[in-house]
Amino acid sequence: MSPHIVRKLFSYLHSIVAVFLLSCLNIAGHAQDSAAEQEIQAAAEAMKAVLVSGPKNVPLGGRATIDLPERFTFAPEPEAGRFMRALGNTVDKDFIGLIFSAQLSGFVAVEFSPSGYIKDDDARDWDTDELLKNLKDGTEHANKERARRGLPEIAVLDWIEKPVYDADTHRLVWSASSRRKNDPASEEQGVNYNTYLLGREGYLSLNLVTDTGSVENEKPVAKQLLAAVGFNNGQRYEDFDATTDRVAEYGLAALVGGLAAKKLGLLAVIAVFFAKAWKIILLGLLAVAAIGKRFFRRKGT
């Protein structure tokens, strides 16, 4: 098949995704003015043009990789960050990209934080009740900034999964439910299902943004992705050199307390928007990857 026809095919597939994305965004009413709508459209177009589909080994920020499974899609920076900002969220230099899958009701935000080497000895005797209090207090403090920016304030409710750290693999998992302040108790609770992999110079975080109705089914998927992530040789936790490497100013417990609170609420706000339209958006995103892959398989036979 000629290159011209191939280009036309993908142009057609991308137009399908654009229809899905824009119709969902309009239905959700997230953007009310034409300038915001145009930026969302442009950001979505840019993001889907660079989507990477599994199975594939995908670099993460130059320090690590993920063996992206089949039926998963990765959107890298800077396109994924532009899309997040177009929806009203803040991402910083730590942000790497977004992972989507039909197995998830939400998405996974991937970051690398160059904190330095984090000592994990405090995981042996931490008090999960105290950690939950720290998370609530930190979120309350972060609400001042959200209020200043005109964003809804967030209240952390309870553990979905208490913090668990595996010292052999250097992986941390924890999850808490949250809700916008003043929402009725019957309102769906947002969930950040947080997974971390410690490395020599910092840590990778994979944050699944979902809700209480979906999280139990999606926990295995989040853990599957965490298990698929690995630091490159020389960047692993066990590669730490005490004579030359920087040690973080905080311990492992901080990843559950104050540091986590700074971003928990913002990602919960994203989940509120996506809950209304996510399935349609996801169908559109995956359509390009699935149809395109089938096309090239046939072409190669």
Summary of the structure (lengths in Angstrom):
residues: 301
radius of gyration: 19.8
end to end distance: 12.4
largest distance: 63.9
contacts: 967
relative contact order: 0.17
helix: 46%
strand: 26%
